[in-house]
Amino acid sequence: MGKIILRLDRVMADRKMSLNELSEKVGVSNVNLSKIKTGKISAVRFSTLEAICEALDCQPGDILEYDKN
């Protein structure tokens, strides 16, 4: 069975946005965003994903990747 890989750190680096700045724009705590960034979560609310995509001007596919292996 495959797994979902979170690429939030890469997109944030491309946009030169810090965790604190993203947290302020999205309205999600640094701790929760850090968990998303490091992949230490089991679920993400669509509303959170939408807010992240809005703040980073990206698509969900830029942040989420499916690995079959």
Secondary structure, DSSP 8 states (H G I E B T S, - for coil): --EEEE-HHHHHHHTT--HHHHHHHHT--HHHHHHHHHT--S---HHHHHHHHHHHT--HHHHEEEE--
